[in-house]
Amino acid sequence: MARMPGADYRPVVNVHKNGVLEHRGLVLHVQDGTGSPYGWFNQTSSQASSDFWVGTGGTIEQYCDTGVDYAFAQAAGNPYYASVETEGRPDTALTAEQLEGVAHIYAWGHSAFGWPLAVVDSTTEHGFTYHGVGGEAWGNHPDCPGDLRKAQRPAVIARAKEIVGTTSGGGSVSLAHVVAAARKDPGAAQGHTTHRSEVLVVERALQAEGLLAAQWVDGSFGTKTVTAYAALQRRYGFSGADADGIPGRTSLTRLGAAHGFTVTA
């Protein structure tokens, strides 16, 4: 069962058993109230729930088997994203304790399901999104979680990266060097590296995206890294020859923007 260590597990009736179709990431909500919503979530008449709730003091409650069963949080988005309610109002920011709690949830989801360590404003992209972006299909809550909390998502992801220990190296990488490594390293002797330092930056970012296991973050753009990069390209919407695992400028620049490195020629 997908239960987060350290969370107070309080199962509720308002869940769809075995309903999860994809692990795209996490949706940030605001409770617009105070106190644990457990009682409300455990009433069938409410038809409401979430995967998690984080109180202003940092308390974390979990209401369903995240990743298996889905909560009743964002309508059409429920089968694809987990959800976190946060105590308070849309015109208030997350407390420091709440930010820490949400970051721990995200770090756990990254490790358990491969949620990318990235902020997105989307109903389809993988990462840390928010309720209001879904419009009517997600229940028509344009002010959820409020501008202040939306703006705190990068800080949550930055802290989640610290928790999982996969912050990317920053700096810059040469597209030409990375492409050369992706073409040469898979057919070379085991452990061969072409442009090790730059490949490591890319591999650390792929690891942070949940696409590459730590044992393959070695500076060699071998078959495991090519496979991981192809998965990233597909995630970004590429297909066919454009998703062959050889980095292109668009995908590499987007990856760099999410993980703190720039791309040169």
Steps between C-alpha positions, in 0.01 A plus 500: 500500500621850411513670837741781578729445798442768762145583387202427723306245293125559537312315222171654387199369308524751215753323279490314171666163557766402246410805294841654437598492132828694504745655745542849354572689820331701774227767501514779759170600664395737776248386759337844540451409862673379813531170681529149362249429221489131591139509622380671182698266277358196680138589421364354177271801464795737462645323196830665584843382614869528421806282521662722762438794731769717656413713800652839575721336762632241253278205594451266202192281462454244222151384406547231233753261350663758275598372158245219515169656607409856407340765718211730404707817466520631144228323299639401160856526632451244776619189313823670394619719789519465877373791708598695811265727692668770707339659804420871470351748255579589138628845604760359741833335426612157612672511836862387517379179664246440224756559229726245666213251524398537136866467398527172691186372328642593162838344575324180602290503181812558293663193652184285495351595163759705313324835530738742327658763720350777292227765515240487222184700424319224319235229517711255299868564570684310771598698807362729773188675375204676666124454519382818325683421177245226425205732447153347478635151432671509838201639691526869407703636791707779339615643835635173637753509658544879459783698346720497811501121528538450126811717515648280774514190282861563383606521865323171571681330211835649604453358848385164359821484299699552817305225673559242228859616447473532123559869437650540155843648453414828331739668258478436128523208261585497132231349280767382255694327779194329646383382157850365425496309828153359431617370162838365612469373856240221448727314258822560690658286770321479833556818699628703206427872528519760226409824681460375856434823692231621261334161475489483881298822508247352258490166681438664837209688346362175355533341843312791654228443240467142624622356169852379580612285793784633713733215401503629138592858591863443409589749227461248219210566261444126463193301405326559834542875464385492136190307607435748781539797268262343247243467779550868580446594135176303492394672823559832326276394212757385244458176307666291232849613400463802728484267802806285425694589814741736325463845659364785291523867584133539593486207741842565652424869553173411667673247724764758587238760589345256746831399657722805500735464202525682169567361153768629265571403138 
